[in-house]
Amino acid sequence: MCGIVGVVSSKEINEKLFNGLSNLEYRGYDSVGMCFINNKNFKIKKGVGKLEEVHKKVNFLRLQGNVGIGHCRWSTHGGVTKKNAHPHVDCKNKISVVHNGIIENYSELKDELIRQGHKFYSQTDTEVIAHLIEDNLKDSRIEDAVKLALNKIEGSYALGILFADAPEKLFAARNESPLIIGVGGNENFIASDVPSILSYTNKIIYLEDKEIAVLTKDKVKIFDLNGVNKNKKIHAINWSAEAAQKSGYKHFMLKEIYEQPRAIADTLNERIRNSDVVFEKEFNLKNDFLRKISRIVVVACGTSWHAALVGKFMLEELAKIPTEVEYASEFRYRHPLLDNNTLFIAISQSGETADTIAALKEAKKYGVKTLSICNVMGSSITRISDGVIYTRAGPEIGVASTKAFTTQLAVLYLLTILLAKLRKTLNEKQVKVMIEGIRKIPLQLQSVLDEDYEILKCADLYYHKLNSIYLGRGVNFPIALEGALKLKEVSYIHAEGYPAAEMKHGPIALIDKNMPVVVIAPHDIYTYKKVLGNIEEVKARGGIIIAIATDNDDNIPKKSKHTIFIPKTLYTLSSILAVVPLQLLAYHIADKLGYDVDKPRNLSKTVTVE
């Protein structure tokens, strides 16, 4: 979950390396460091804290050189100390390494290296890599020393490596942790993901597992751990550099909440033609197979898992396909029942979530068809899957996912329409109504954002509360889970989401005059009356009711302390509209508490280790 950036250029690179690391800081921010080669010597500066905090102390921009690597850390092995901050070096200070991942056999390797006389400075697993390369360098040239070292390592890694005696070269390698190469003019880059280098190039090479790259200012050479050279395709990324900037917003999270109408419009664009849903060639699943599906299994983590729960409701209710939703982290630790008529769907914003990748690989062992729903073109799960549907949310920088979630819901809705039409579980008139409903969502979302003042008022009144409960039914139960998660992620306030009826099975004991209870209560023919009853139960016990209701609802405001209205829409689409006020509520509470909303403590945007 750490962030890596590296540059080799014909020009001075200190600003490019600093800016690249700044754009990656959402991946890790307990310590940072940089290393430059200068006259065949390393110049290293690092420290504990966020980039700007450390920069004020050490001034990274005073470092000079044409080749360098940088790292922002999210600690796994070893505490948060300056000694454990990356980069790490070998005994002779001739090899410098930055690393994202976990070396699983580092203890055995470290013990062996210590017996051979190597001295270790940190408690990290990463330092083993520098010493292991050093050990191999006694009898091998640089490229072979790297290759031999990596053949001994077990675990995951994305690496940036510098050699003081090869000042014109930048080395990179990956296995089960994301790393890309950016191809520029008289300069080349490595990075953990695209936004960090998008200001300098949109030409990207995706490294595969167990590949090594050697970069100079005008050349990229890639080979595998057996030394076999690889010819790699250069991909053009269509995100703009401006999309990865705050553009006047106080935080990325707020900007990304407000980008949701545009993000959903882009996700729908050209995929709806009259009454048909048409995905791009990457979808790659044949209609004959889709008609025969007897079961769908969806895996995801965190917010994407909540999207999968909404998708389950849609797929079962409308396409009539039995659907199971699993935590990706648990999926491969049992023996799943998968067959040729099962569709396996993996959902991930980044496409680099380690647990989701592991679950996807496990499913492929069974020979089932796999589909990924992802926001990042060329990411790991998209390359592994048989088919892909991209969400088109654009870069999402805030750690707490917002626009990725709502675009995932939009994609699941489109997939449901496609399957329902192919399997004839909905008629043409019903499909037309569904399509008309989703087409209205971008404008309806904008109207929700325009009512932010009521949400801000709730934040002003209740930001000091220590606990809260979120309740929903049917398709909006997962939205209660997501609303509670958002509050926990960015404000550190304890919050729990429940199916509204489950309140009586325990949580009702917690409700008193100090307990905010957020109830998602759109007007529908399925759950509305039941939710009204749940609101009455909360009111009778003095709870503070904050309700999400449909425009012109006269009942809810009489029963709740605060009512936030959303436009009328189809029941299956109400979740997209209902989640936005909850995102804003979490944001405003965290902001009022003075927290760094984009970089919540202990969290990383992309969980690339299991």
N, C-alpha and C positions, 0 to 999 in steps of 0.2 A: 504494500500500500504506500510505499515511498515513491518519490518522484525523482526521475533522472533526466538530466539534459546534458548534452555535450556538443561542442562545435569545433570544427577544424576549418580554417579559412586562410585566405591570402591577406586578410586585414586583421586589425585589432578586434577582439571579440568580447571584451569585458561587458559591454552593455547588452549584447545579444544573449550572453550566458545568464546575466542577472535577470533580464526580462523573461527569458525562457523559464528560469526557476521560479520567478514571481508568478507566472501563469500556471505553474504546476503545484503551487503551494497547497491547494486544496487536497492534494493526495497525501500530505504529511507535513506536520508543522511543529514537532517537538524539538527539532534541531536542524541546522542547515550547514552546508559547507561547500567550498569550491576549491579546485586545484588547477593551476596553470603551469605549463612548462616554459621556463625562461632560462636560456643559456644552458640547456641540458640539466636544469635543476627544477625541483618542484617549488612552487609558491602556494602554500595552502593556508586558507583561513576558514575557521568554522566556530560554531558556538551553539549554546542551548537557547531555544526560543524560536519565535517566528522570524521569517526572513528580515522584515524591517527592523525588528528589535536587535538582531545580531548585526545587521548592516550598520546601525548607528554606532556600534562598538568597534567594528573591525574595518568598515568601509571596503566592501567587496570590489568597488569600482577602481580601487587603486591597484588591483591585480592587473597585470598586463601580459599579453601573449596572443598567439594566433591559434592555440589549441588549448582546450580546457574542458573540465567536467564539473557538474554541480549536482547537489543532492539535497532534498528535503526529506526528513526522516519521520516515520511513524514506527515507534520502537516495537520490536519483537524480542530479539535476544539482547540482553544487557539493558541497564537502566538508562534514563535520559540524562546523559552527562556529556561533557565536551569530548572526553576520551572516546566515547562510543559514537559520536557524530561522524558521518562520512565526509570526505574520503578517508580510506584506510591505506596504509603503506606497508611495504615489506621491511625487512631488517636493514637493508642498505638505502632505504628511501629512494628507490629507483623505479618502483611500480606503485601506481596509485589506482584504487578501485572504488567505485560506487556501485551499490547493489540494492535491488528490490527483490524480495523473496525470502525463502528460508532454506538453508543448507542443512538437510536432515542428518547427515553423517559428520557434522563439523566436529563433534567431540572426539571421535576416533581419529580424524585427520589432524586435529590440533595436538592430541597426545603424541601422535607419530612425529609431527613436525618439531615439537618441543624436545623429544628424544634426540632429534637430529641437530639440535642446537639453536632453533629459531626462538626468538624472543617476541612475546605478544604484549601489546600495549592496551588493548581494549577487551571487553567481555563479549564482543559481537561474534556472530558466526561469519560475518563478511570478511574479517581480517584473515581468516584461513585461506581465502582465495588468493590474496596477494602473496602470502608465504608459499603457497603451493606452486604458483607460477614461478616464484623466485627459485624454488627448489629444482624445478624442471629446466630453468634457464641455464643451469650449470652445464648441461650437455646438449641443449637444443637451441635453435634459433627462436625468435620471439613467437612467431605464429604457431610453431609446434609446441612451445612451452604452454601457450594458452590452451591449445587443443588437448594436450596431455592432462593438464590440470582439470579441465572441465569433464574429461572422461572419468575422473575419480570422484566427482561430486555427485551426490544424490540429493534431489530436491528441486526447488524452483529458483530461478534467477533471471533477472535482467541486469546486465552489467555494462558499465562504461569503464574502460581501462586505459590508462596512459603509461607509457614507458619514457623515462627521462632521457634515455639514450636513443629514442626514436621520436624526436620532437615534431615530426611532420605527420604523425599518424595518431588516429583515434580508433581504439578497438571497442567492439560491442559484441554481446552474445545474449541469447535468451533461451529459456526453457520454462514454460508454464507461467511466465510473468510477461506482461506486455512490454514491447519495445519496438519502436519504429525508426526508420531512417528518413531524414528529409534531404532531398537533393536540391541544391541551390546553384548559383553561378559563382564559381571559384570558392565555394564553401559547401560543406555538408554537415548534417546534424544527426544526433540521436536524441530520442525523447521517449518518455513514457506514454505520451499521447499527443494527438494532433494540435490542440489549441496552444500548447506551449511554444510552437515554432511557426504557427500559421502566419505571423506577421512577416516571416522571411521566406517561406516557400509553401506551396500547396502540393508539391510533388513528393509522394510518399512511397517508400518501399516497406512492406510488412515482413519483418523477420519471422520465420517459423521456429518451432521448438528445435533445440540443439543445432542452431546455426550460429556462425561467427561471422562478423563483418570487420573489415579493415577499411577505414575511411581516410583519405587524404583530401586536400582541398578540391581536387578535380577528378577523383575516382572513388568508386565503391566496389570492393571485392568481397564476395560472400562465399563461404564454404561450410560444409557440415563437419561434425566431429570426426569423420573418417578422412577429411581432407578433400572431399569431392566438391569441386566448384559448382556454384548455383547461379543460373541466370534468372533474375527476378524482374517481374513487371513493375513499372512505375505507375502509380495510381494518382490521378488528379483529384484533389478534394475540393468540393464546391462550396464549402463553408467560407464565409468572408472573415477576415481578421477582425472586423468591427463586431461580429457576432460574439466574439470571445472577450469583449470589453464591457464595462459597466454602463457606458453610454449615459452618464448623468444620474443613474440610480445609486442610492446609498449602498446597496448590496446586490450581488448577483442574484440571490434568492428572490428579492423583490422584482428585479428586472425579468427574471424567468417566469415568475407568476404572471406578470403583465404581458409576456410574450405568448401566452397560451392560445389566445384567439388566432394569432398568426400561425403558430405551430400546428394547430389542428387543421387550419385551412390548407397549409402546405401538405399535411399528411393525407388529406382527402383529394388534393388536386390531381386530376387526370385519372383517378382510380374509380371514379363514378361516371359511367357513361350511360345516360338514360336510366334504365333500371338494372344495369349490370355493374358488378364490381370487377375491376380488372387490375390485377397486380402485375408488376414488372416481370421480366424474364427470370430475375433472381428467385421468384417464388417457386418455380421449377417443380411443382407438384401437379400431376396429371388429374384431370377431372374424373377419369375412371377410378383412380384410387380414392379420391375424395368421396365419391358416391358409396364406396364400400367400407368406409371407416366404421368400425363398431365401437371404438373407444378412443378417447383422447386423454393423454397424461401431460400435465403442464408442470414444469419445475421453474422455480425462481427464488429469489431472496429479498427480504425487506419489502420496500415499496412495490417492487415488481411482483412479489408474491400476493400482495393485496390486489394488484391489477388482475392477476391470474384468477383470484376468487371471483371478481366481477365477471371475468370471461367465462368461468364455469357456469355462472347463472345464465348468461346469454346463450351459451352453446347448448345447454340442456333445455332451457325454456323454449328456444326458437328453432334450433337446428336438430333438437331431439337426439343429441349424441351424449351418452354417458361420459362425464368428464371428471377426472381426479386432479387435484392440485396438491403438489408435494413441495416441501422444503428441499431445495437442491442439496443442502448440506446433509440431509438424511437419506436421500434417495439411493446412493450407491452402497450404503451400509446394510442392505438387505438384498433379497433376490426378487426383483420386480417381475411381475407377470406381464410380459409384452409379447405381442404376436404380429403377424404381417398386416393385420387390419387395425393396428394401433397407430395413431399419429402422436408423435412425441413433440411437444412444443417447449422451447427454452426461451425465457424472457429475461432480458438484461439491458439496462440503459447503455452500459459501456461495452458489453460484449466481452469483457475480460474478467468477470467475476469468477474466482477460482472454483467455488463450489458448483456453480452452474455449468462451467466447462467440464468438470469432473463427472457430473450427472449426465451431461450430453454424451460424453465419450462412453460412459457405461451403457447408455441406451443403444448406442450404435453397435455395441457388441452383440446385441440381440437381433440386429438386422432390420430394425423398424425404420420407417420414414421419419425424418426429423425436420422440424421447422423452427427457425429462430425469429424472434421479434426483437429488434435491436435498433439503437440510435446511431451507432458508429460503423460506418462503412469499412469493410476490410478487417474488422476486429475478429478475435479468435473464434467466437461461437458462430459467426457468419461464414467463416471459412470451413468450419467443421460440418455445418448443417447441410442437409440436402436442399433445403429451400430457405429463403429469407424474406421477411417483410420489414422494411426500414420505416422507422417512425417519423423521420424528418423533423425532429424537434430542434435541430441545430445544436451547437455545443451547449452543454449544461455544466456550469462551473460550480454552482452552489452545491455543497455536500448533501443537503436535504433535497431530494428529488421532487420536482413539481411538474414542469412541462413534459418531462419524460413519462410521468405517470399518466397524464390525461391523453397524451398521444398513444400510449400503449392501449388505453381503453378504446380510443377511436379505431385503432387497427384491429383489436379483438371484435369490435362491433362490425367492421367491414368483413372480417373473416366469417363471422356468424351469418351475415347476409349471403355471402357466396355459398357457404355450405347449405344453408336453408333452401336456397334456390335450386342448387344441384340435386338435393335430396327430396325436393318438393314438399318440404314441411311447412312452407309458407306459399301462398298463392301470389300472383303478380300484383294484386292490389295491396296486399300486406307488405310486400317488398318495397313497393313504391312509397308507402307511408313511412317505412323505416328510413329510406334514403332521404325523403323530404325532412325527416326529423334530424338526421345527422348534418344535413346541409345548413340547418339553422343554428347549429351549436356555436360556431365562432362568434356570430353577432350576439347570441344570448350570453355567452361567456363575457363579452365586453360589457354588457349591461350589469352583470354581477360585479365586475371590477369597478364599475362606476358607483357602486353603493358601498365603497370601502369605509366611508365615514362611520357607519353603524358598527362595523367590525372593530374599528379603531376605538370606538367608545367602550366596547366590551373589554378590549385590552387595557384601557385606562382604568377600568373598575376592578379588574380581576387578576392583573399581572402578579400580584403579591400572594395569590393563593398557592398552596403547596401540593394540591391534588385535584384531579378532575376525572370525570367519567364521560365517555362518549357512547351513545346508544344509536343503533340503527337496525332495521329489519330488511330481509330479502336482499335485493341487489345493493342496498345501502349499508348492510352490516359491514362489508369490507371497508366502506368509507369511514365508518366509526373507528375501525382499526387504524386506518391511514391518518385520520385526524389526530388520534392519540399519539401515534408515532411521530408525527411532525412536531407536536408540542414537546415531547420528550427529547427529540433530537436537538432542537435549537434553543429551548428555554430551560432544560434540565428539570422541568416540573413533572412529577409523577402523574401519569395519565394512563387510563386503561380503556380499551374499546370492548364492547360486549354486544351480542344480539340483545335487543331491547327486552325480550321475554326472559332472558337469563338473569336480568337484574334481580328478580325475585329469588334466585337460587344462590344468594350470597352477597353480591355487591350492594344491595339495598340497605344492608346494615351500616354502610359507610356514609349514607346520605344524611346530611344535616344542613343547617343554615350557612355553613362555610364551604359547602361542596358545589362547585359549578358542574352542571350536567348538560352536556351538549347533545341535543337530540336531532337526528336527521329525520324530518317528517314531511316529505313532499306528498302532495295530494295524489293518491292513486287508488285503484280499485282493489289492490291486494292487501296492503298493510296499514293504510291510513288510520282506520278506526282503532286498530290494535295499538298503534303508536300513541294515539290520543289517550288511551287508557294508561299507558306507561307514563305519560307526562303527568297525568293526574296522581299517579302513585308517588312520583318524585315531589310534586307540589305539596302533597299531604304531609310529607316529611321535611318540608322547609328548604328543599334543595333549590339552588339558583339555576333556573332553566334558561338555556340559550338554544333557541330552536332554529333550524333551517327549514323554511316552509315555502310553498308555492305562492307566487304572486296572487293577491286578492283573497288569500285564505283568511276568513274572519274568526275561525275557531282558535287557531294556535296563539295569536297575540293575547287572547283573553286568559290563557293558561300559563304562558311563559313570561319570564322577566324581560327577555330580549328576543326579538324575531328578526332574522335575516332572510330576506326573500330571494328566491331564484325564479326564473321564468318557467312557465309550464312547458313540459316536454314529454316525450314518451318515457314510460317507467324505466325502461332499460337504459335510457340516456341520462336519467336524473343524477346518476352517480358522478358524471363528468361535471355537471353544474354544482352539485352539492359539495364537492371536495374543495373548490376554490376558496370559499369563505373560511374553511378550516385551515388552509394553507396561510391565508392572510392573518388569521387570528394567531397562529403560532408565530408567524414572523413578527407581528407588532408586539406581542408579549415579550419575545426574546429581545427585540430592539429596545423596549422600554427598560428591560432589566440590564441593558448595557453590554450584552454579549456579542461576540463576533459571530454573526448569524451564518456567514459563509464557511466558517471554520469551527464548528462545534467540537468541544473537547472529546478526545478519545475516538473520534470518528474519522473515516477517510471516505472520499468519494467512491473509489473503486477498491473493493476488497479482493486483492490479488493473491492472498495467502489463505489457506484453509484454517 
